[in-house]
Amino acid sequence: MTEARQRAMVVGASSGIGEALARELADAGCDVGLTARRRELLEDLGRVLPTKAYVARMDVTDLDAARETFHEVVDAMGGVDVVVLNAGVAFENPDLEWEPERDTVDTNVRGFTALATAAMDRFETQGHGHLVGLSSVAARFGNGEWPAYSASKAFVSNYLEGLRYRAGRIDADVDVTTVEPGYVDTDLAGGDFWKADRETAAEQIHRAIEKKRRHAFITRRWVLVAKLIDYMPDVLKRRLFR
């Protein structure tokens, strides 16, 4: 008997890490659900993947519609084994203008939570699943130039941790992975230090999914930076991140 293919959904799959990860998962034999705001890019991607692709437009800031679309895609796929929440925005905003802060929270916090809860509900109903959320090394410190972005990623990391702890007490086989990239060669990249190409990032995220890791730094050497920041005195952080 032929083993059923894994089914993976990537939210935010039209470009960057999301697109590269969709390609990586399809090359590994997964059927993939692809969602993002730019449907035409998803359709172009779906046509070149070696496995079946399910495409739908999704704006995660339209919370009810995004959750509805999520469930429609999962139903079309016949269930889902892995959900990757990759949709996000980042704005440099030293003048603390309201609109960039609002848009960051709407996408990275409210949109993320809407889809994370939808995914967990599916996993608990079907008895299994793996939620993967894209946070950032920036979650480990406040940043005067990017205040909402760092704060939103701190929310993502802590929310995923809470879901991970919750998964330990429910009657379902559910895994939760927090991915913390450093600089990756995408439109959201905020620097060049140890910058990874998106294909390398996708390969390492896929490996973390296969091994069901709780945390993954992309690339792995960013754990050194994260630990340094964790133990850095506040007086130094104020000088570096103001």
N, C-alpha and C positions, 0 to 999 in steps of 0.2 A: 504494500500500500504506500502511495506517495505521501510524504509528510506535508502537511498544510504549510503554506507560506506564512511567515510572520507578517503582520499588518502594522504599519507605523504611520502616524500622522505627524506632519511637521507644520506647525502654525508659524507663519512668517517665512515661507519657503520661496519667495520670489527672487531673493538675492542674498549675497553674503553667506554667512555660516549656514543659514537655513537651506539655501539652494544647494550648497556643497554637501550638506548632510543628507538631503533627499537623494542626491546622486549616489552617495556612499551607501545608503541603506538599500536603494534599488539594486546597485551592483552586487550587494550581498544577498539578494534574492527576496527582499521584502516588497510586498505591494505597499504603495504609499498614498496617503491622503495629503494633498497640497492645498494650503489655504494662505491667502494674503489679500491685500487690497487690489493688487494689480493682476487681474485674472489673465490678461493676455500673456504675461510672462510665465504664469503657471502653466498655461496651455502649451506654450513653446517648450517648457521643460518636460511636461508630461509626455509629449510626443517623442522625445529622444530617450526616455528611460527604458530599460530592458524589461521591466515588470509593469503590472497594471497600475495606472495612476488615476486617482479620483480628485478632481479639481473643483474648487469652489472659492468664490470671492468672500472674503471676511474682513471686516473692519472691527478689531477687538474693542474699540471704544464705543461701538454700538452694542451694548452688553447683551441685551435680550436676543437680538438678531444673531450675534456671534455664537451664543450658546445653542440657539436653534440650528444654525448651520453646522456646528460641531456635531450635534447628534444626527443630523441628516447625512453627513459624510460617513460617520461611523456605521449607521444603518446600511448605507450603500456598500460599505466594505465588508459587512457581515460581522462586525466587531472590530476591536482594535487592541493590539498587544502593547504598543509603545506610543506615547504621546509626548512630543517635544514642543515645549512652549518657548519659541524663539523671538516672537514679535516684540519689538522694543524701539524706543527712540532715545536720542541723546542730544541735548542742546547745551552748548557753552553759553552761560548766562550770567556774567559777572555783574550786570546792572540789575539783576533780580526782576526782570520784566515778568508780568503775570502770565502771559500766554504760553511761553515755553515751559514754565513750571506746571501750569495746568495740563498742558498736553502730555508732559512726561508722566504725571500722576495718572491721567486718564488711561494711557497706554500701558505703562510699566507696572502699575499697581492695580487699578480697577479692572482693566482688560485681562491682565494676567490672572487675577483672582477668579474672574468669571469663568475662564477656561480651565483653570486648575480644579475648581470645584466640580465643573461638568465632567472632567476626566475622571476624578476620583469617584464620582457617582457611578459612572460607567464601569469602572474597575470593580467596585464593590458589588454591583449588580451581577456582573458576569463571573466574578470570583477571582480575577487575576488582572494584572496590568502593571505597567512601568511608566511612571511620570518622570519626565526629564525637564528641568527648568534652567534657562540660561540666566544666571546672575552675572557677577563680575567681581574681579579683585577690588574694584572701586567700592564694593559694598562694605569694605573694612575700614573706611575712613570718610569723614565729611570733606567736602571740597568747595571752597569759596567760589571757584569758577564754574562748577557744574553741580550746584547744590541739590537740585531735585533728582538728578541722575543717580548720584551716589546713594541718596536716601531711598530712592525707589528700589535699587538693587539690594540694599540692606533689608528692605521689606521682603523682596523675593527670597533671599537666603533664609530669613527667619520663618517665613511662611512655609517654605519647603521643609524646613526642619520640623515644624509643627506637624505637617502632614506625614512626615516620616515616623514620628513618634506615634501619631494616631494610627498609622498602618500597622503598628506592632500590636495593637489590641483589637483589631477588627477581624472578622472571620472571612478573610480573603487574602490571597497571595499577591500583595501589592508592594512594589519597590518604588523608591523615590530617590532621584539623583539630582544633586545640585552641581551645576557646571559653572566654574568661575574662570572665564577667560581673562588673560591680560590683553595685550594689543594684538589684534588680528586684522589682516589686510581687508577691511570692509569700509563702507561709507561711514560707519560709526567709530572707526579707529581714532583714538585721541592722542596717539604718539607713535614713535618708531622703535622704542626700546624693546628688544626681544620680540619684535613683531613676527607673527607666524602667518603663513599663507592660509587661506580658508580651507584648502584641501587637507593640510596637516591638522588643522583644528577639527575638521569633520572626522578624520580617521581616529583621532584620539577620543572624541566624543562617542563614536561608535564602539570603540574598545571599552569605554566606561559603561556603556549600555550593556554590552555582552557580559561584562564581569559584574554587573549590578552593583557598581560602586555607589556609595552614599555621596561622595564628593569627588570632583575631578577638576584639577587645574589645567588650563589650556594656554600654553604648553605646560608640561609638568614642572618645569623649573620655576614657574611663577609661585610655587608653594614657598620658595625661599623669600620672595618679596612679601607674600602674605604674612608669613611668620614674623618677618622683620617689622612690618606695620603693626601687627598685633602687640608687639612688645615695645614699640616706640613710645617714648615719653610724650605727653601732650605738648610740651613746650617745643619740641622738634616738629610735631605734626602741624602746629600753628604756623611755623616758618615755611614748611613745604607745601601746604595745601590751602593757604589763605587766598 
